[in-house]
Every structure is written in C-alpha cells, then in structure tokens.
Amino acid sequence: MTVQSPADAAPSVRPRHPEKARRPDNPSPRKPGWIRVKAPTSKGYGEVRRLVHDAGLHTVCEEAACPNIGECWARRHATFMILGDTCTRACAFCNVRTGKPSGLDADEPGRVAASVRELALRHAVITSVDRDDLADGGAAHFAATIAAVRQASPETTIEVLTPDFRGKQGALETVVAARPDVFNHNLETVPRLYPSIRPGARYFHSLSLLARVKELDPAMFTKSGLMVGLGESVDEVSQVMDDMISAGVDFLTVGQYLQPTPKHAPVIDFWTPESFDDLAARGRGRGFLMVSASPLTRSSYHADADFAELQAARQRALSGQRGEKE
C-alpha cells in the first residue's frame, strides 16, 4: 500500500465562510416563480467576465451571488468591489468571503478606472468589503479609486456603496471629500434583527453616517437599501423609512433576501410583487426622491438609469418649491 505524504496531498480549499461551517443547515422555502432568473449566457456577460478577471478585479455581482448578474453584465454594467475579496465582518445574510484579508493592492484604483473606461460606463458603482483591520477602514482607497475614475473617464458619474466605517475617525469625511455623485450605505434590515443578521454593525451608527453625509455636503445624493424576507413586519420597515427620511436619504431600494447557502440566515418568507408595490407607495408617500422596490431590486440594479431619474426628480422637487414661493 502506498502512503500519501502530506506534501503530495491535494491542497485544502480555504472555506468561504469559516465562521459558519459548524452551524446547522437552515432550510429555505422553495422560490416562487417571480423570483427565478435564467442562468447568464449572453455574449456581453462573457465579455464583462473576461475583462474583470483579466484585470484581477472583484465584483459584488459575483462575490455576493447577485441574481441580476446575467442581465446587468449583458448590458456591460458591473459593480466593482475594492479592498480585496475578504471581509472582516460575518453578516448572516452575505455571501462575500470572510476571514483575514491580505494587504491593500495599490494598483487596484487604476485598474478599476481602466475597466470603467473600457466598459464605457456612464455611471460606475464602487463598493467594498468591510476592512476593520485598516486604520481608516479603506476610506483613502475609496478616495483614490474615485480620483482615478475621474481622471480616466471624466464624463462618468460615480456612486459609492461604503461600509459603516465604525470606529474610524475621519474616514467618512475622506470619502465625501472625494466628491462621489451618490453616497450609498445600506441599513440592510430593521433594528430588531441587527444582532442576528448584522452583528458587527449598529443600526443607529449607520443611520447617523447617512445623516452626516448630508451635513458635510447637502447637495450629495444619498441612498440606502433594505432586504425583506428575514422576518420583519411592514410596520418595522415603515419605521426604517421614517428614520431614513429624518436622515435626509434621497433614494430607497428594497429587495427580497435570498439565502446564499444553507449556513446563512434562512428566508422566513417571500414578499409578493404586490407587497413590494405597497412598500414603494409607502416610500413615495414619505417623500423619497426615488424608491425602487421589487423582489429582484438590489443596490446597484439599473443604477445608471436610476441616477438620471434621481437628478430629474430633484429638479422637479426644486421647481415645485420655487413655484410655491412665487
């Protein structure tokens, strides 16, 4: 009998979510028809995938297993994920790899900018993993990426979807000073569910971060998103909407939570398209400039077209205010 030495053994695969490995599986109900999407097969999808991989970049589209990746990449629209592919948080809903990240890639901002130019993006969305290991949470890297995109593609508008920068003094100010066109930070869920769904974050810290953006730059668009299907009530979602309005949030997105693996938080229920229509009406009634609410809505879904509509909505609101004063 031949004994295989450790050196000859196949290398172990690093688990994507080591903190969840020993958890029992959480069964999820069967997806209803309105939530199913086709596997991506288009030529555009393949081209974007090759471009991103050849550039050594990461996208939240792939890392978070977004159901809209086929549609968005067919339109040559990808959401770049900077600061590496490993998150220092361990949220119960998220499919992004967790663990100890590697060092910062100083060339990443330039590669993101080159890809934005090659894709001819009218509107670029840049997000990141949480980097609690960095003194500024990665804020300077965000600013460098914004600056690189501005230089490479001056006509492109920029939307950032940032972490909460909890405990990182001056980090938010660094990103706002880089002047993105849209500042997005997702509240994700209702306050009651934070301990189990988003244990590394604090609801009122995230809310105050959004309010602080408006204090620093009242003209900057702010945006935030929620998932439903984790056991929240309509009243709880409505209260979060009220909190967002108080914080000056311009644009609300609401989508259905989908369980990435059996080790993640289970789907408690699937909200119907009619329920999302009701949430959209509640949001518009509260005064958001824009509300996008549907089962497949995600933070950067149709972000390019939505930004144009967001600008138009602000102009209509300002015109209405001027009309009332005359």
C-alpha positions in Angstrom: 0.0 0.0 0.0 1.3 3.5 -0.9 1.0 6.0 1.8 0.4 9.6 0.6 2.7 12.1 2.3 1.3 15.5 3.4 3.3 17.2 0.6 1.6 15.0 -2.0 -1.9 15.6 -0.7 -4.2 17.9 -2.6 -4.1 21.5 -1.1 -7.1 22.2 1.1 -9.6 24.7 -0.1 -10.0 27.7 2.1 -13.6 27.8 3.4 -15.5 30.8 2.2 -17.3 31.3 5.5 -15.3 29.5 8.2 -17.4 31.1 11.0 -20.5 29.4 9.6 -19.0 26.0 8.9 -20.2 24.3 12.1 -23.6 25.8 12.1 -26.6 23.6 11.3 -28.2 24.0 7.9 -31.1 26.4 7.6 -33.8 25.1 5.2 -35.3 27.7 2.9 -38.7 27.6 1.3 -38.9 26.9 -2.5 -38.6 30.1 -4.5 -41.8 31.3 -6.1 -42.0 31.9 -9.8 -41.5 35.7 -9.6 -38.0 35.3 -8.0 -36.4 32.9 -10.5 -33.9 34.1 -13.1 -32.2 32.5 -16.1 -28.5 31.4 -16.0 -26.3 34.0 -17.7 -25.3 33.0 -21.2 -25.1 36.2 -23.2 -22.1 37.4 -25.2 -22.0 40.6 -23.1 -21.9 38.6 -19.9 -18.9 36.6 -21.2 -17.0 39.8 -22.3 -17.5 41.5 -18.9 -16.4 38.4 -17.0 -13.2 38.1 -19.0 -12.5 41.8 -18.7 -13.0 41.8 -14.9 -11.0 38.6 -14.4 -8.1 39.7 -16.7 -7.8 42.9 -14.8 -7.6 41.0 -11.5 -10.7 42.8 -10.1 -13.6 41.7 -7.9 -17.2 42.5 -8.4 -20.0 42.3 -5.8 -22.1 40.8 -8.7 -20.1 37.6 -8.4 -19.0 37.6 -4.8 -22.5 38.3 -3.4 -24.1 35.9 -5.9 -26.4 38.6 -7.3 -29.4 37.2 -9.2 -29.2 40.1 -11.7 -25.7 39.4 -12.9 -26.8 38.0 -16.3 -29.0 41.0 -17.1 -26.5 43.6 -15.8 -23.4 42.1 -17.4 -25.3 41.7 -20.7 -25.6 45.5 -20.6 -21.9 45.8 -19.7 -22.6 47.1 -16.3 -20.6 45.7 -13.4 -20.3 46.8 -9.7 -16.7 46.9 -8.7 -15.7 45.6 -5.2 -12.5 47.1 -3.9 -10.2 46.4 -0.9 -9.9 42.8 -1.8 -12.3 39.9 -1.7 -12.3 39.0 2.1 -14.5 40.8 4.6 -13.7 41.2 8.3 -17.4 41.0 9.2 -19.5 37.9 9.3 -23.0 39.1 8.5 -25.6 36.3 8.4 -27.0 37.3 5.0 -23.9 37.9 3.0 -22.1 35.6 0.6 -18.8 37.6 0.4 -15.8 35.6 1.7 -14.9 36.2 5.4 -11.7 35.9 7.2 -8.3 37.8 7.5 -7.8 40.0 4.4 -4.5 40.4 2.6 -2.8 43.8 2.2 -4.0 46.6 0.1 -3.4 46.5 -3.7 -2.1 49.9 -4.6 -2.7 49.4 -8.3 -6.4 48.5 -7.8 -7.8 52.0 -8.2 -6.0 52.4 -11.6 -7.3 49.0 -12.8 -10.8 49.9 -11.8 -10.6 53.2 -13.7 -9.2 51.4 -16.8 -12.1 49.0 -16.7 -14.7 51.7 -16.3 -13.2 53.4 -19.4 -13.1 50.2 -21.4 -16.7 49.4 -20.5 -17.7 53.0 -21.4 -19.8 53.2 -18.2 -22.0 56.3 -17.9 -22.4 55.6 -14.2 -19.9 53.5 -12.2 -20.8 51.8 -8.9 -17.9 51.1 -6.5 -18.4 49.1 -3.3 -16.1 47.2 -0.9 -15.7 44.6 1.7 -15.5 45.8 5.4 -11.9 46.3 6.4 -12.0 46.7 10.2 -8.2 45.8 10.1 -7.3 49.1 8.4 -6.9 52.4 10.4 -9.2 54.3 8.1 -11.4 51.3 7.1 -10.2 51.7 3.5 -11.5 55.3 3.1 -8.3 56.6 1.4 -8.5 53.7 -1.1 -12.1 54.7 -1.9 -10.9 58.3 -2.5 -8.0 57.1 -4.7 -10.4 55.0 -6.8 -12.8 57.9 -7.2 -9.9 60.1 -8.3 -8.6 57.5 -10.7 -12.0 57.1 -12.4 -12.5 60.8 -12.7 -9.1 61.1 -14.5 -9.7 58.1 -16.8 -13.3 58.7 -17.6 -14.3 62.3 -16.7 -17.9 62.0 -18.0 -18.7 59.0 -15.8 -20.7 59.7 -12.7 -19.7 57.8 -9.6 -21.7 56.0 -6.9 -20.1 54.5 -3.8 -21.6 51.9 -1.6 -19.5 52.0 1.5 -19.1 50.1 4.8 -20.1 51.8 8.0 -16.5 52.9 8.9 -17.4 52.2 12.5 -14.7 53.4 14.9 -12.7 55.0 12.0 -12.4 58.7 12.8 -12.4 60.9 9.7 -13.0 58.0 7.3 -16.4 59.2 6.1 -15.1 62.7 5.6 -12.3 61.4 3.4 -14.8 59.7 1.1 -17.2 62.6 0.9 -14.3 65.0 0.2 -13.6 62.9 -2.9 -17.0 64.0 -4.2 -18.8 60.9 -5.5 -22.1 61.7 -7.1 -24.0 59.3 -4.9 -23.2 58.1 -1.4 -24.9 54.8 -0.6 -24.8 52.9 2.7 -27.3 50.1 3.2 -29.1 49.8 6.5 -29.9 46.2 5.3 -32.6 45.3 7.9 -34.7 46.5 10.7 -33.2 47.4 14.1 -34.6 44.3 15.9 -32.8 41.9 13.6 -29.3 43.6 13.7 -27.9 41.3 16.5 -28.6 38.2 14.4 -28.3 39.4 10.9 -25.7 42.2 11.0 -24.0 41.6 14.4 -20.9 43.7 13.6 -22.9 46.8 12.8 -25.1 49.2 14.8 -28.4 50.5 13.3 -28.1 54.0 14.7 -24.5 54.3 13.7 -25.4 53.5 10.1 -28.3 55.9 10.2 -26.1 58.7 11.6 -23.5 58.1 8.9 -26.1 58.8 6.3 -27.2 61.9 8.1 -23.6 63.1 8.4 -23.1 62.9 4.6 -25.8 65.5 4.2 -24.2 67.7 6.9 -20.9 67.5 5.0 -22.4 68.0 1.6 -26.1 68.8 1.4 -26.1 68.5 -2.4 -24.7 65.0 -2.5 -27.3 62.3 -3.2 -27.7 59.7 -0.5 -29.1 56.3 -0.9 -29.8 53.3 1.3 -31.3 49.8 0.9 -33.2 47.2 2.8 -33.8 43.4 2.4 -37.1 41.9 3.3 -38.0 38.2 4.0 -36.0 37.9 7.2 -39.0 38.1 9.5 -39.5 41.8 9.6 -43.0 43.4 9.7 -44.5 46.0 7.5 -44.6 48.4 10.4 -40.9 47.8 11.2 -40.0 48.6 7.5 -42.2 51.7 7.6 -40.3 52.9 10.7 -37.0 52.4 9.0 -38.3 54.5 6.1 -39.2 57.3 8.6 -35.7 57.1 10.1 -34.2 57.4 6.6 -36.2 60.4 5.7 -35.2 62.0 9.0 -31.5 61.4 8.0 -32.1 63.0 4.6 -31.9 59.9 2.4 -32.9 60.6 -1.2 -33.2 57.1 -2.7 -34.5 54.0 -1.1 -34.1 50.5 -2.5 -35.9 47.4 -1.2 -35.4 43.8 -2.4 -36.1 40.2 -1.4 -33.5 38.5 0.7 -32.2 35.3 -0.9 -30.3 32.7 1.1 -26.8 32.2 -0.4 -26.1 28.8 1.3 -27.9 26.6 3.9 -25.5 28.0 6.5 -26.8 31.6 6.1 -29.8 33.1 7.7 -33.0 31.4 6.4 -35.6 33.1 4.3 -38.6 33.4 6.6 -41.0 34.5 3.8 -41.1 35.7 0.2 -42.8 39.0 -0.2 -45.1 39.2 -3.2 -44.8 41.7 -6.1 -47.9 43.4 -4.7 -46.2 43.8 -1.3 -43.3 45.5 -3.0 -45.7 47.8 -4.8 -47.2 48.7 -1.4 -43.7 49.4 0.0 -42.9 51.6 -3.0 -46.1 53.6 -2.4 -45.3 54.0 1.3 -41.8 55.2 0.4 -43.0 57.7 -2.1 -45.6 59.0 0.3 -42.9 59.7 2.8 -41.0 61.9 0.4 -38.1 60.0 -1.0 -37.0 61.4 -4.3 -36.9 57.8 -5.6 -38.0 54.4 -4.5 -37.0 51.1 -6.2 -38.8 48.2 -4.7 -39.2 44.8 -6.3 -38.2 41.2 -5.5 -35.0 41.4 -7.5 -34.1 45.0 -6.6 -30.5 45.3 -5.4 -28.4 48.4 -4.5 -26.8 48.9 -7.9 -29.6 47.3 -10.1 -30.2 49.7 -13.0 -28.1 52.3 -11.2 -27.2 54.2 -14.4 -30.8 54.8 -15.4 -31.8 55.4 -11.8 -29.2 58.2 -11.4 -30.6 60.1 -14.4 -34.1 59.8 -12.9 -32.7 60.8 -9.5 -31.4 64.0 -11.0 -34.6 64.7 -12.7 -36.6 64.0 -9.5 -34.5 66.6 -7.7 -35.1 69.2 -10.4 -38.8 68.6 -10.2 -38.8 68.9 -6.4 -36.8 72.1 -6.6 -39.1 73.5 -9.4 -42.1 72.7 -7.2 -40.5 74.5 -4.2 -39.8 77.6 -6.3 -43.4 77.5 -7.6 -44.8 77.5 -4.1 -42.7 80.6 -3.2 -43.8 82.6 -6.2 
